Amino acid sequence: MSTLNSITQIATQGLYVAQTGINTVSDNITNVNTPGYVRKVINPEPVSVAGVGDGVNSAGISLATNIYLDNASNRASADLGDASITSTFLSQAQSFLGDPGASTGFFNQLNSVFSAFSAAANTPSTVSSTAAVNQVTSFLNQAQSVASSLNQLSSQADNQIGSDVTQVNQLLGQISQLNNSIVQSTSEGADPTDAQNAQNNLLNQLSSLMDVKIARTSTGGVGLSTSSGQILVSQAGAATLSYTPATSGATQVSITQPGTGVAPVSLQVQSGEIQGLLTLRNSTLPAVQDQVSEFVTQTVNALNAAHNASTSVPAPNTLTGSNVGTDIQTALSGFTGTTNIAVVNSSGVIQTQASIDFTAGTITVGGVATAFTPSNFAAQLNSALGGAATVNVVNNGLTISAASSSNGIAIADDPTTPSNKGGEGFSQYFGLNNLINSSIPTNYNTGLQPADANGFNAGGVITLRLSNGSGGQIMDVPVTIPAGGTIQNVLDTMNQTTGGVGLYGQFSLDANGQLSFTSNTPGAASVSVVSDNTQWGASGSSLSQIFGLGAAQRAQRTASFSVRSDIAANPTNISFAHLNLSAAAGTAALSAGDTSGALALANAGSIQLSFGAAGGMGAATTTVSQYAAQLAGALGNQASAASTAQTNAQAVQTEAQSRQQSIEGVNLDQELVNLTTYQQAYSASARLITATSDMFTALMNIQ
């Protein structure tokens, strides 16, 4: 009888294993189209007693996972998430600038500006002057619209990062909770595979947002970390991510790792939608904004250079300069060449002319030369002009006014040795006769040299943020401006290895006084400005404003430009004539029919200018028209490369998921074979029970 009991037990175990197999196959077939579903497999094992076979038992149900394929698929999904969001945003950025070949495109607006000035030169009239001013206004408005759209794109990236961080926190929390359920099911001998499949689905969602590495635990759950080793999920629970958009400087996502008791640190990920958005927010979009700003600024400089070399007819009674950022004495230091300030009457006849030779340091009026220095320039010029005009310093800017209301002021450089500082003439440097004004300093060729006196107020602090190649934060460095000394002392303070940026790179001034940061390793570090309360003198600008430090500061230039108010109100005030310094005494040096100034404005697009490095575009000497073509091409190539990267990443993900599915996915043909096998095994076990029952009945009848 014990033998019959043993046979019955073996058959019963066989029925249980076969039924479990049938149920497993049923689950697999039901979920054949469920995304991320990993097929279940049972793990039958032979049972033996004293070395003798005693049937079969189930060691439980598990998932047909492959950790290597899982991690490969997750990394491919992260790369695709990164590439997709980058391509989407760059495509939008490119659309803001319009089709380079279309007449309505942003870059073609510049052609309309120069064409309007050419028409005004050929047919001078109030109508043509108005049309030219309107074209300039339209160009500036469209430039500001582009800048605003790019700013909104950055804000959109901020919002999307915040949304993604919220989603990641939810996913990590759910994955951690499922770990607990899986551990409990495993310890109780229950089937944990439904919870494991739910966890796999969450992992698939997570992998597109950030790169994750999976480690399977002995209890059936998972441990998660970033590719850099930061813990996301462990036995201690789930990590928490946080994100607060920065008002200036590069931004970051912070992570508080589970169970460490360590303060939040910067999240280090290599791919995924979050990383793509951070790179866009911190590097790519600011680079585009900087490039657009450099293009617009140099266009303004080209127009202002032509306009400052010209004058309206009649000449304006007062020329009001803009705030140069530094004090006037510093601004006047370093000028070379000669400029001429003329007081002309309503007929255009020169009444008084002062020739200022910056190289020699003299002011000559009526053949009498007077020496001057930057510190006494205004006083000496007023004395030399003898009351015909006055020079005043207002808000770190120069103002020159004719004493008589019927006279005007015209400025012209010497044609052989023009005045120059940082690539600009005297009138342009001080913005005395600008066509386009700005509310902030926009010329970062400051002309400052390392040996110049430090005019920044002692104790001011500029906080610099060092970021890696993808815009992730390395560290924040507060730098305190030293008292007195020279500009070199300020640079030395900024470049210190302790309390400065010296471990990562160096700040330096070029020959034109433009400040730049050079990383110790190309592309390894960049600098942005978190905050800046430094100030040059009593009413000067901050260090970041004067030198245009950080892409965000440079990008602000575009929104600051506007046509000079009196010209916008009355376009006939535009400077379309040139002061004729060689005119005979008593004859008109200004003529109402002179359109040489308009012609100079029309040709401003073909003048070679020095463009600073902006974004991925290096410093170059070229024309604004050529730079526009280069910028359009660079952005187009960048958007095209991003689209190609997305296509390639999609192909890699498809291949990775295909290989993963070949191992982990449900194959209906295979499941049909398994179903047949388990059904036959079930039938065999049932027949064995029937046979055992018949034997038992027969034995009972014999008795």
Backbone hydrogen bonds, N-H to C=O, Kabsch-Sander energy under -0.5 kcal/mol:
donor,donor_aa,acceptor,acceptor_aa,energy
5,N,1,M,-2.4
6,S,2,S,-2.3
7,I,3,T,-2.4
8,T,4,L,-2.5
9,Q,5,N,-2.4
10,I,6,S,-2.4
11,A,7,I,-2.6
12,T,8,T,-2.5
13,Q,9,Q,-2.5
14,G,10,I,-2.2
15,L,11,A,-2.4
16,Y,12,T,-2.3
17,V,13,Q,-2.6
18,A,14,G,-2.7
19,Q,15,L,-2.8
20,T,16,Y,-2.5
21,G,17,V,-2.3
22,I,18,A,-2.5
23,N,19,Q,-2.6
24,T,20,T,-2.3
25,V,21,G,-2.6
26,S,22,I,-2.4
27,D,23,N,-2.3
28,N,24,T,-2.3
29,I,25,V,-2.7
30,T,26,S,-2.3
31,N,27,D,-1.7
32,V,29,I,-1.4
34,T,31,N,-1.7
37,Y,34,T,-1.9
39,R,664,E,-3.0
41,V,62,S,-2.9
43,N,60,G,-1.9
45,E,57,N,-3.3
47,V,55,G,-2.9
49,V,52,V,-3.1
52,V,49,V,-1.8
54,D,47,V,-4.6
57,N,45,E,-2.6
59,A,43,N,-3.1
59,A,57,N,-0.5
62,S,41,V,-2.9
64,A,39,R,-2.3
65,T,63,L,-2.0
70,D,66,N,-2.7
71,N,67,I,-2.3
72,A,68,Y,-2.1
73,S,69,L,-2.5
74,N,70,D,-2.5
75,R,71,N,-2.4
76,A,72,A,-2.1
77,S,73,S,-2.2
78,A,74,N,-2.2
79,D,75,R,-2.6
80,L,76,A,-2.1
81,G,77,S,-2.5
82,D,78,A,-2.3
83,A,79,D,-2.7
84,S,80,L,-3.0
85,I,81,G,-1.8
86,T,82,D,-1.9
87,S,83,A,-2.5
88,T,84,S,-2.4
89,F,85,I,-2.2
90,L,86,T,-2.4
91,S,87,S,-2.1
92,Q,88,T,-1.7
93,A,89,F,-2.6
94,Q,90,L,-2.5
95,S,91,S,-1.8
96,F,92,Q,-1.4
97,L,93,A,-0.8
97,L,94,Q,-0.7
98,G,94,Q,-0.7
98,G,95,S,-0.6
102,A,99,D,-1.9
105,G,102,A,-1.3
106,F,97,L,-2.1
107,F,97,L,-0.6
109,Q,105,G,-0.8
109,Q,106,F,-1.2
110,L,107,F,-0.9
111,N,107,F,-0.5
112,S,108,N,-1.3
113,V,109,Q,-1.5
114,F,110,L,-2.2
115,S,111,N,-2.3
116,A,112,S,-1.9
117,F,113,V,-1.8
118,S,114,F,-2.1
119,A,115,S,-2.3
120,A,116,A,-2.0
121,A,117,F,-2.1
122,N,118,S,-1.8
123,T,119,A,-2.8
129,S,125,S,-2.2
130,T,126,T,-2.5
131,A,127,V,-2.4
132,A,128,S,-2.1
133,V,129,S,-2.4
134,N,130,T,-2.5
135,Q,131,A,-2.0
136,V,132,A,-2.1
137,T,133,V,-2.5
138,S,134,N,-2.6
139,F,135,Q,-2.4
140,L,136,V,-2.4
141,N,137,T,-2.7
142,Q,138,S,-2.5
143,A,139,F,-2.4
144,Q,140,L,-2.4
145,S,141,N,-2.0
146,V,142,Q,-2.5
147,A,143,A,-2.5
148,S,144,Q,-2.5
149,S,145,S,-2.3
150,L,146,V,-2.3
151,N,147,A,-2.2
152,Q,148,S,-2.4
153,L,149,S,-1.9
154,S,150,L,-1.8
155,S,151,N,-2.3
156,Q,152,Q,-2.5
157,A,153,L,-2.0
158,D,154,S,-2.2
159,N,155,S,-2.6
160,Q,156,Q,-2.4
161,I,157,A,-2.5
162,G,158,D,-2.3
163,S,159,N,-2.2
164,D,160,Q,-2.7
165,V,161,I,-2.7
166,T,162,G,-1.9
167,Q,163,S,-2.1
168,V,164,D,-2.8
169,N,165,V,-2.4
170,Q,166,T,-1.9
171,L,167,Q,-2.5
172,L,168,V,-3.0
173,G,169,N,-2.1
174,Q,170,Q,-2.3
175,I,171,L,-2.7
176,S,172,L,-2.3
177,Q,173,G,-2.2
178,L,174,Q,-2.4
179,N,175,I,-1.6
180,N,176,S,-1.4
181,S,177,Q,-1.8
182,I,178,L,-2.8
183,V,179,N,-2.5
184,Q,180,N,-2.2
185,S,181,S,-2.5
186,T,182,I,-2.6
187,S,183,V,-2.3
188,E,184,Q,-1.6
189,G,186,T,-1.0
190,A,185,S,-2.5
196,Q,192,P,-2.1
197,N,193,T,-2.8
198,A,194,D,-2.1
199,Q,195,A,-2.1
200,N,196,Q,-2.3
201,N,197,N,-2.0
202,L,198,A,-1.6
203,L,199,Q,-2.3
204,N,200,N,-2.2
205,Q,201,N,-1.6
206,L,202,L,-2.4
207,S,203,L,-2.4
208,S,204,N,-0.8
208,S,205,Q,-0.6
209,L,205,Q,-0.5
209,L,206,L,-1.3
210,M,206,L,-1.7
211,D,271,S,-1.3
213,K,225,S,-3.1
215,A,223,G,-2.2
217,T,221,G,-2.3
220,G,217,T,-1.7
223,G,215,A,-2.7
224,L,233,V,-2.0
225,S,213,K,-1.5
226,T,230,Q,-2.4
228,S,268,Q,-0.6
229,G,226,T,-1.8
232,L,224,L,-2.7
233,V,224,L,-1.7
234,S,237,G,-2.6
237,G,234,S,-1.8
239,A,232,L,-3.2
240,T,256,T,-2.0
242,S,254,S,-2.3
244,T,252,Q,-0.6
254,S,242,S,-2.7
255,I,265,V,-2.9
256,T,240,T,-2.7
257,Q,255,I,-0.6
260,T,257,Q,-1.1
265,V,255,I,-2.0
267,L,253,V,-3.7
269,V,267,L,-0.7
272,G,78,A,-1.5
273,E,208,S,-2.0
274,I,209,L,-2.4
276,G,272,G,-2.4
277,L,273,E,-2.5
278,L,274,I,-2.5
279,T,275,Q,-2.6
280,L,276,G,-2.2
281,R,277,L,-3.1
282,N,278,L,-2.9
283,S,279,T,-2.4
284,T,279,T,-2.3
285,L,280,L,-2.5
287,A,283,S,-1.9
288,V,284,T,-1.9
289,Q,285,L,-2.8
290,D,286,P,-2.6
291,Q,287,A,-2.3
292,V,288,V,-2.6
293,S,289,Q,-2.6
294,E,290,D,-2.6
295,F,291,Q,-2.3
296,V,292,V,-2.7
297,T,293,S,-2.9
298,Q,294,E,-2.5
299,T,295,F,-1.9
300,V,296,V,-2.5
301,N,297,T,-2.7
302,A,298,Q,-2.5
303,L,299,T,-2.3
304,N,300,V,-3.1
305,A,301,N,-2.7
306,A,302,A,-1.7
307,H,303,L,-2.3
308,N,304,N,-3.0
309,A,305,A,-1.1
310,S,307,H,-1.3
311,T,577,A,-2.6
319,L,400,I,-2.9
320,T,318,T,-0.5
321,G,319,L,-0.6
321,G,398,L,-3.3
322,S,430,F,-1.8
324,V,396,N,-2.3
326,T,324,V,-0.6
331,A,327,D,-2.2
332,L,328,I,-2.6
333,S,329,Q,-1.2
335,F,332,L,-1.3
336,T,420,N,-1.8
338,T,417,T,-3.1
339,T,356,I,-2.0
340,N,412,A,-1.9
341,I,354,A,-2.6
342,A,340,N,-0.6
342,A,410,A,-3.1
343,V,352,T,-3.2
344,V,342,A,-0.6
344,V,408,G,-2.2
345,N,349,V,-2.3
348,G,345,N,-2.1
350,I,587,T,-0.6
351,Q,343,V,-4.2
352,T,343,V,-1.4
354,A,341,I,-2.9
355,S,353,Q,-0.6
355,S,364,T,-2.9
356,I,339,T,-3.2
356,I,354,A,-0.7
357,D,355,S,-0.7
357,D,362,T,-2.7
358,F,337,G,-2.4
358,F,356,I,-0.9
359,T,337,G,-0.7
361,G,357,D,-2.0
362,T,357,D,-1.9
363,I,370,T,-2.8
364,T,355,S,-2.8
365,V,363,I,-0.5
365,V,368,V,-2.3
366,G,353,Q,-0.5
368,V,365,V,-1.7
369,A,367,G,-0.6
370,T,363,I,-2.7
372,F,361,G,-2.3
376,N,373,T,-0.9
377,F,373,T,-0.6
380,Q,376,N,-2.7
381,L,377,F,-2.7
382,N,378,A,-2.3
383,S,379,A,-2.0
384,A,380,Q,-2.4
385,L,381,L,-2.2
386,G,382,N,-0.8
386,G,383,S,-0.6
387,G,382,N,-0.9
388,A,385,L,-1.7
390,T,401,S,-2.5
392,N,399,T,-2.6
394,V,392,N,-0.6
394,V,397,G,-2.8
397,G,394,V,-0.8
399,T,392,N,-2.4
400,I,319,L,-2.5
401,S,390,T,-2.4
402,A,317,N,-2.5
403,A,388,A,-2.6
407,N,404,S,-1.6
408,G,344,V,-3.0
409,I,316,P,-3.2
410,A,342,A,-2.3
412,A,340,N,-2.2
414,D,338,T,-2.4
419,S,338,T,-0.8
420,N,336,T,-2.1
421,K,424,E,-2.0
424,E,421,K,-1.5
429,Y,425,G,-3.1
430,F,426,F,-1.8
431,G,428,Q,-0.9
432,L,427,S,-2.5
434,N,431,G,-0.6
437,N,562,S,-2.6
439,S,560,S,-0.7
444,Y,442,T,-0.9
446,T,444,Y,-1.8
446,T,513,G,-0.8
447,G,512,N,-2.8
452,D,449,Q,-2.2
454,N,485,G,-2.5
455,G,453,A,-0.7
457,N,535,Q,-3.0
459,G,481,I,-2.4
460,G,457,N,-1.3
462,I,479,V,-2.3
463,T,531,S,-2.6
464,L,462,I,-0.7
464,L,477,V,-3.0
465,R,528,S,-3.0
466,L,464,L,-0.6
466,L,475,M,-2.9
467,S,526,S,-2.4
468,N,472,G,-2.9
471,G,468,N,-2.1
474,I,466,L,-3.4
475,M,466,L,-1.3
477,V,464,L,-3.6
479,V,462,I,-2.7
481,I,460,G,-3.1
487,I,452,D,-2.4
488,Q,450,P,-2.3
490,V,486,T,-1.3
491,L,487,I,-2.3
492,D,488,Q,-2.8
493,T,489,N,-1.9
494,M,490,V,-2.2
495,N,491,L,-2.0
496,Q,493,T,-0.9
499,G,497,T,-0.5
501,V,494,M,-2.8
502,G,496,Q,-2.2
504,Y,501,V,-2.2
505,G,501,V,-1.8
506,Q,518,T,-2.1
508,S,516,S,-2.1
510,D,514,Q,-1.8
513,G,510,D,-2.0
516,S,508,S,-2.2
518,T,506,Q,-2.6
519,S,517,F,-0.5
520,N,504,Y,-3.1
524,A,521,T,-2.8
526,S,467,S,-2.0
528,S,465,R,-1.8
530,V,463,T,-2.8
530,V,528,S,-0.6
531,S,463,T,-1.0
533,N,461,V,-2.2
536,W,541,S,-1.7
537,G,455,G,-1.7
537,G,535,Q,-0.8
540,G,536,W,-1.3
541,S,325,G,-2.0
546,I,542,S,-2.6
547,F,543,L,-2.2
548,G,544,S,-0.9
549,L,544,S,-1.6
550,G,548,G,-0.6
554,R,550,G,-2.0
555,A,551,A,-2.4
556,Q,552,A,-0.9
556,Q,553,Q,-0.6
557,R,554,R,-1.4
558,T,555,A,-0.8
560,S,556,Q,-0.7
560,S,557,R,-1.3
561,F,557,R,-0.6
561,F,558,T,-1.0
562,S,437,N,-1.9
564,R,435,L,-2.6
567,I,564,R,-0.6
568,A,564,R,-2.6
569,A,565,S,-2.1
570,N,566,D,-1.7
573,N,570,N,-2.5
574,I,571,P,-1.7
576,F,574,I,-1.0
577,A,311,T,-2.1
580,N,589,A,-2.4
581,L,579,L,-1.1
583,A,580,N,-1.5
587,T,584,A,-2.4
589,A,348,G,-3.4
590,L,348,G,-0.7
594,D,591,S,-1.6
595,T,593,G,-0.5
597,G,576,F,-1.6
598,A,576,F,-1.2
599,L,595,T,-2.2
600,A,596,S,-2.0
601,L,597,G,-2.0
602,A,598,A,-2.2
603,N,599,L,-1.7
604,A,601,L,-0.9
606,S,603,N,-2.0
607,I,604,A,-1.2
609,L,622,T,-3.1
611,F,609,L,-0.8
611,F,620,A,-3.6
614,A,617,M,-2.8
617,M,614,A,-2.4
618,G,616,G,-0.5
620,A,611,F,-2.0
622,T,609,L,-2.0
622,T,620,A,-0.6
625,S,605,G,-1.2
627,Y,623,T,-2.6
628,A,624,V,-2.3
629,A,625,S,-1.7
630,Q,626,Q,-2.3
631,L,627,Y,-3.0
632,A,628,A,-2.5
633,G,629,A,-2.3
634,A,630,Q,-2.7
635,L,631,L,-2.6
636,G,632,A,-2.2
637,N,633,G,-2.6
638,Q,634,A,-2.2
639,A,635,L,-2.6
640,S,636,G,-2.5
641,A,637,N,-2.9
642,A,638,Q,-2.1
643,S,639,A,-2.1
644,T,640,S,-2.4
645,A,641,A,-2.5
646,Q,642,A,-2.0
647,T,643,S,-2.2
648,N,644,T,-2.7
649,A,645,A,-2.6
650,Q,646,Q,-2.4
651,A,647,T,-1.9
652,V,648,N,-2.3
653,Q,649,A,-2.5
654,T,650,Q,-2.5
655,E,651,A,-2.2
656,A,652,V,-2.7
657,Q,653,Q,-3.0
658,S,654,T,-2.0
659,R,655,E,-2.3
660,Q,656,A,-2.1
661,Q,657,Q,-2.8
662,S,658,S,-1.7
663,I,659,R,-0.8
663,I,660,Q,-0.9
664,E,660,Q,-3.3
665,G,661,Q,-2.0
667,N,665,G,-0.5
668,L,666,V,-0.6
671,E,667,N,-2.6
672,L,668,L,-2.1
673,V,669,D,-1.9
674,N,670,Q,-2.6
675,L,671,E,-2.8
676,T,672,L,-2.4
677,T,673,V,-2.5
678,Y,674,N,-2.7
679,Q,675,L,-2.5
680,Q,676,T,-2.5
681,A,677,T,-2.5
682,Y,678,Y,-2.6
683,S,679,Q,-2.7
684,A,680,Q,-2.8
685,S,681,A,-2.4
686,A,682,Y,-2.4
687,R,683,S,-2.5
688,L,684,A,-2.1
689,I,685,S,-1.9
690,T,686,A,-2.2
691,A,687,R,-3.0
692,T,688,L,-2.4
693,S,689,I,-2.4
694,D,690,T,-2.4
695,M,691,A,-2.5
696,F,692,T,-2.5
697,T,693,S,-2.3
698,A,694,D,-2.6
699,L,695,M,-2.5
700,M,696,F,-2.0
701,N,697,T,-2.0
702,I,698,A,-1.9
703,Q,699,L,-1.6
